[in-house]
Amino acid sequence: MGEHWFQPLADFLGSAYLRNAFTKGTVQEVDFLVDALGLAPGDAVLDAGCGPGRHALELARRGIHVTGVDISEPFIELARDAAAAEGLEELASFTVGDVREITGVFDAALCLCQGGFGLLGGPASRQEGSQTDDERAFAAIAHALGPGGRLALSAFSAYFALHHIETGEQFDPRTGVNHEVATLRDAEGVEAPFDLWTTCFTERELRQLARLHGLHVDAVYGVTPGRYAAKPVTLVDPELLLLASRD
């Protein structure tokens, strides 16, 4: 598994990642997803691209068994430390791994905040046959669902990206990848520039991906971090939230 462009960024941020405003709505997001996916204590859930484990830990606090997978070793270490501090090790386990190579069978899967899907379209993105790396990630997550398994996956909205494109951002209409250079700050306050490549999607594309991999599309909503709700896709919501299930 070669180094992904996100790994140096994650190494640099470490615990500072959790200072970002978009991480502050975890409880509301999990409240919505538990209801939308019908999750219950004892369920086995995959958190693909779990980062420091904020969603996985919140699910574990509710008695749900969660396996978090992320390519960033520092993020996985933060998640493990947090689980140990709360005595959640039996409910939340975390593994360094590539979401394109996930194995196992789960009752449900989460892939949120572009954790393991939507960040694979950078300059080193590979084409294997007709599949992009993002498509490989989606396939692996979908195939990890057992019979009746449920999926909640968020993606950055192409509608929002183009409607709100900022000076310095470069949107590639061929690939749907938006590139920008952002100045980030680590836990000690040190700043450094990083290239960010985010693949943006339309509602239609997400629906087609789900159907391609044998999933029934239950809904696609337009959402904002910390304000998940069952509402139509708009130009003002930065993310799309796909809810799907396997028969």
C-alpha positions, 0 to 999 in steps of 0.5 A: 500500500503506497503512500496516499496524498492524504497521509502527510496531511493527516500526519501533520494535523494529528489531533488538530483535525478535531478542531475543525468546525465540521467535526463538531456535529458528531452527535447530531449526525449519529442520532440521525444515522442510527434512526435512518439505518435502524441501528441497534445495540449489538449491530456490527458496523464498518466505519470506512475512512474513520479518521480519529474515530469520532463517529465510531466512538459515538456508535460504541457509546450506544452499544454498537460494535464498530470496526474503524479503518483508515489509511492514517496511522496517527488517526488510528492511534488517536481513535484507539487512545480515545476508545481505551480512555472510555473503556470502549475497546470491546465495542470499537476496534481500529485498523490501519488499512486501505478502504479499497481493500476492505474485507469482512461482512457487516450489518451496516457501513458508514463512510462519512466526511470524505473519509474513505471515498472522495479523496482518492482522485489526486494526481496519483489516482490509478485506473484499474480496468474501467474503475477509478480508485473512488469506484474501487473504494465504493465497491469494497464498502458495498461488498462488505454489507451482508444480506439486509446491510445498510449503507450511509455514505457522504460525498462532496456535492458537485452542485455546491462546488461549482455554485460556490467555487472560490478563487484559486480552486480548480475544478476538473470537469472531466473527473469531477475533482476539485483542487485547492491549496489550503493552509493548515495548522497543526496541534502546536499552531504551526502552519503549512500549505497542503494540496487538497483533491476532492472528488465531487459527485452528483446525486445521479452518480451516487444512485448509479454507483449504488445500483451497479453494486447491487444496492437499493437506493433508499434516499439521497439527501442534501446535508451540511455537517452537524445538520443531517436531515431528510431533505432534498439535494440543493445548491447550498448543501456541501454534501450529498448523503446516500442511504442504501441497502442490500436485499 
